[in-house]
Amino acid sequence: MLKTIWLGIAFIVLLVFLASVAPLLTPADPFQVDMKERLQGISWQHPMGTDQLGRDLLSRVIYATRTSITASFSVVLACLAIGTVVGAVAGYYGGIIDELLMRLVDVVMAFPSFILPIAITGILGPSLANIILALILTSWVGYARMVRSSVLVLKNLPYVEAARAMGFSTWEIMKDHILPNAVHPVIVYTTFKAGHTILAICGLSFIGLGAQPPTPEWGSMLNEASSFMGSVPHLFIFPGLMIMITVLGFNLFGDGLRDFMDPRLRKEFEL
């Protein structure tokens, strides 16, 4: 269990490090076009080869880490904030407020996970910013349902009733007594959603709706490499490996964290 957590953390820390210091690690300008060097294989000068425009693939893969990780974290953090507020309000107040908010959640969840982002991006136009906005508008609902479920249970517990009887405000009760105890399942869900969001961003970029050239992004790099899949395999192998490592890291961390937060599994592990 702990090994799984630490392995996931190692992957995530490595990716965040690459994203943070990308300009210091890249051996060449990721935007520099050199048609004389196009489609070069792996060499000391170009450790991952070059793409169809002669750009250094290692530099572009490293910069794409910054693009993909930043976009994923932006979506996840925004959804976490929106979903927590909506779920907490719906669960705590109940009644007509709960009904209205949950019907909105049901409407959003009625659409397949990719259809609504594709439709929104089709209206707004293809760009990474619009993909981020579309995913935020369609992905917060899972957080809201989870927070609401926890709040519905917690708001009737004796210590919350005692705080209410002592005259604490709704904000104080929510901040000090309910939300701190509702975050455990949300944290685990967030780690899994980070990996899922990476896949969504890369998938939408692959079909041309996300990051636009010359911005390096794993999905758009796979799109550019699709024409050379048979003849120059390194063009899609390295971006694909980065996507796999990223999703694997978040999933390992989420699996380990879920097991660690489960009292039954933790007790078995200690025994």
C-alpha positions in Angstrom: 0.0 0.0 0.0 2.7 2.5 1.0 4.9 1.4 -1.8 2.0 2.2 -4.2 1.6 5.6 -2.8 5.3 6.4 -2.9 5.6 5.1 -6.5 2.7 7.3 -7.6 4.2 10.3 -5.7 7.6 9.7 -7.5 6.0 9.8 -10.9 4.0 12.9 -10.1 7.0 14.8 -8.5 9.1 13.9 -11.6 6.4 15.3 -13.9 5.9 18.5 -11.8 9.7 19.0 -11.8 9.9 18.6 -15.6 7.0 21.1 -15.9 8.6 23.6 -13.5 12.1 23.7 -14.9 11.4 22.9 -18.6 13.4 25.8 -20.0 16.5 24.6 -18.0 16.3 21.0 -19.2 15.5 21.4 -22.9 18.6 20.8 -25.1 17.2 22.9 -27.9 14.5 25.5 -28.7 11.2 23.4 -29.0 9.9 25.9 -31.6 13.0 26.1 -33.8 12.2 24.8 -37.3 15.1 23.2 -39.2 13.9 21.3 -42.3 17.4 20.0 -42.9 17.0 18.0 -39.7 13.5 16.8 -40.2 12.5 13.2 -39.2 15.9 12.4 -37.8 16.3 9.3 -35.6 17.6 9.0 -32.1 21.1 10.5 -31.7 23.4 12.2 -29.2 22.3 15.6 -30.6 18.6 14.7 -30.6 18.1 12.0 -27.9 14.5 11.5 -29.1 15.0 12.4 -32.7 13.3 15.2 -34.5 9.7 15.8 -35.8 8.5 16.5 -39.3 9.7 20.1 -39.1 13.1 19.3 -37.7 12.2 20.4 -34.1 14.0 18.6 -31.3 11.5 16.0 -29.9 12.9 15.8 -26.4 12.5 19.6 -26.0 9.0 19.4 -27.2 8.1 16.5 -25.0 9.5 18.3 -21.9 7.6 21.5 -22.8 4.4 19.5 -23.5 4.7 18.2 -19.9 4.3 21.8 -18.7 1.3 22.3 -21.0 -0.5 19.1 -20.1 0.1 19.2 -16.4 -0.8 22.9 -16.0 -4.0 22.3 -18.0 -4.9 19.2 -16.0 -4.3 20.9 -12.6 -6.3 24.0 -13.7 -9.3 21.8 -14.6 -9.1 19.7 -11.4 -8.7 22.6 -9.0 -11.5 24.6 -10.6 -13.8 21.6 -10.5 -12.9 20.8 -7.0 -13.7 24.4 -5.9 -17.0 24.5 -7.8 -18.1 21.0 -6.9 -17.3 21.5 -3.2 -19.4 24.7 -3.0 -22.3 23.3 -4.9 -22.3 20.0 -3.1 -21.9 21.5 0.3 -24.8 24.0 -0.3 -27.1 21.3 -1.7 -26.4 18.8 1.1 -26.5 21.3 4.0 -29.6 23.3 3.0 -31.6 20.5 1.3 -35.1 21.3 0.1 -35.7 23.2 -3.1 -32.0 24.3 -3.3 -30.9 20.7 -3.2 -33.5 19.8 -5.9 -32.5 22.6 -8.2 -28.8 22.0 -7.9 -29.0 18.2 -8.3 -31.2 18.5 -11.3 -28.6 20.7 -12.9 -26.0 18.0 -12.0 -28.2 15.3 -13.5 -28.6 17.3 -16.8 -24.8 17.6 -17.1 -24.2 14.0 -16.3 -26.8 12.8 -18.8 -24.3 13.6 -21.6 -21.5 11.2 -22.5 -18.2 12.6 -21.0 -16.7 13.6 -24.3 -19.8 14.8 -26.2 -20.4 18.0 -24.2 -16.8 19.2 -24.2 -16.6 18.6 -27.9 -19.8 20.6 -28.4 -18.7 23.5 -26.2 -15.3 23.7 -27.9 -17.0 23.5 -31.3 -19.0 26.6 -30.4 -16.1 28.5 -28.8 -13.4 27.4 -31.2 -10.5 25.0 -30.9 -7.9 26.1 -28.3 -6.3 24.8 -25.1 -8.1 27.6 -23.1 -11.5 26.6 -24.5 -10.8 22.9 -23.8 -10.0 23.8 -20.2 -13.2 25.8 -19.9 -15.2 23.1 -21.5 -13.9 20.4 -19.1 -14.5 22.6 -16.1 -18.1 23.2 -17.1 -18.7 19.5 -17.5 -16.5 17.8 -14.9 -17.4 19.5 -11.6 -20.6 17.5 -11.2 -18.8 14.4 -9.8 -17.2 16.4 -7.1 -20.6 18.0 -6.2 -22.4 14.6 -5.9 -19.6 13.2 -3.7 -19.4 16.3 -1.4 -23.2 16.4 -1.1 -23.4 12.7 -0.1 -20.8 13.3 2.7 -22.5 16.5 3.9 -25.9 14.8 4.1 -24.5 12.4 6.6 -22.3 14.8 8.5 -24.8 17.6 9.1 -26.9 15.4 11.4 -24.1 14.1 13.6 -24.2 15.1 17.3 -21.1 17.3 17.2 -22.6 19.3 14.3 -25.9 19.6 16.1 -24.0 20.8 19.2 -22.2 23.4 17.2 -25.5 24.6 15.8 -27.0 24.8 19.3 -24.1 26.8 20.5 -24.8 29.5 18.0 -22.1 28.9 15.4 -22.8 30.4 12.0 -23.4 28.2 9.0 -20.0 29.2 7.6 -18.3 28.3 10.8 -20.1 24.9 11.0 -19.3 24.2 7.4 -15.6 25.3 7.6 -14.7 23.8 11.0 -16.9 20.7 11.4 -18.3 19.4 8.1 -15.9 20.0 5.2 -12.7 18.8 7.0 -14.5 15.5 7.5 -15.9 15.3 4.0 -12.6 15.7 2.2 -11.2 12.2 2.4 -13.2 10.6 -0.4 -12.9 13.9 -2.4 -9.1 13.8 -2.2 -9.0 10.3 -3.6 -11.5 11.1 -6.3 -9.4 14.2 -7.3 -6.2 12.1 -7.8 -8.1 9.8 -10.2 -9.7 12.7 -12.0 -6.3 14.3 -12.6 -5.2 11.3 -14.7 -8.6 11.1 -16.4 -8.3 14.9 -17.2 -4.9 14.4 -18.8 -6.4 11.7 -21.1 -9.4 14.0 -21.9 -7.1 17.0 -22.7 -4.8 14.8 -24.9 -7.7 13.1 -26.6 -9.4 16.4 -27.5 -6.1 17.8 -28.7 -5.5 14.7 -30.7 -8.7 15.4 -32.7 -7.7 19.0 -33.2 -9.8 20.7 -30.6 -7.1 21.5 -28.0 -3.7 23.0 -28.2 -2.9 24.4 -31.6 0.5 24.3 -33.4 3.2 25.2 -32.6 2.3 24.7 -28.9 3.8 21.4 -27.7 1.2 19.2 -26.1 1.2 15.4 -26.0 -2.2 14.9 -27.7 -1.4 17.4 -30.5 2.0 15.8 -31.0 0.3 12.4 -31.5 -1.9 14.0 -34.0 1.0 15.4 -35.9 2.8 12.0 -35.7 -0.2 10.0 -37.1 0.9 10.6 -40.7 4.4 9.1 -39.9 3.3 6.2 -37.6 4.7 3.5 -39.9 7.9 5.1 -40.9 9.0 7.2 -37.9 7.6 5.4 -34.8 9.5 7.6 -32.3 7.3 10.5 -33.1 4.3 8.9 -31.3 6.1 6.5 -28.9 7.6 9.2 -26.6 4.5 11.4 -26.3 2.4 8.2 -25.7 4.8 7.0 -23.0 4.5 10.4 -21.2 0.7 10.1 -21.2 0.9 6.5 -19.9 3.4 7.4 -17.2 1.3 10.4 -16.1 -1.9 8.5 -15.9 -0.2 5.6 -14.2 1.3 7.9 -11.6 -2.0 9.5 -10.6 -3.8 6.1 -10.6 -1.1 4.5 -8.4 -1.3 7.4 -6.0 -5.0 7.3 -5.9 -5.1 3.5 -5.4 -2.7 3.7 -2.5 -4.4 6.7 -0.9 -7.8 5.1 -1.1 -6.4 1.9 0.6 -4.6 4.0 3.2 -7.7 6.0 4.1 -9.8 2.8 4.4 -9.6 1.8 8.1 -10.3 -1.9 7.4 -7.5 -2.1 4.8 -5.1 -0.1 6.9 -5.8 -2.4 9.9 -5.0 -5.5 7.8 -1.8 -3.8 6.6 -0.7 -3.0 10.1 -1.4 -6.6 11.2 
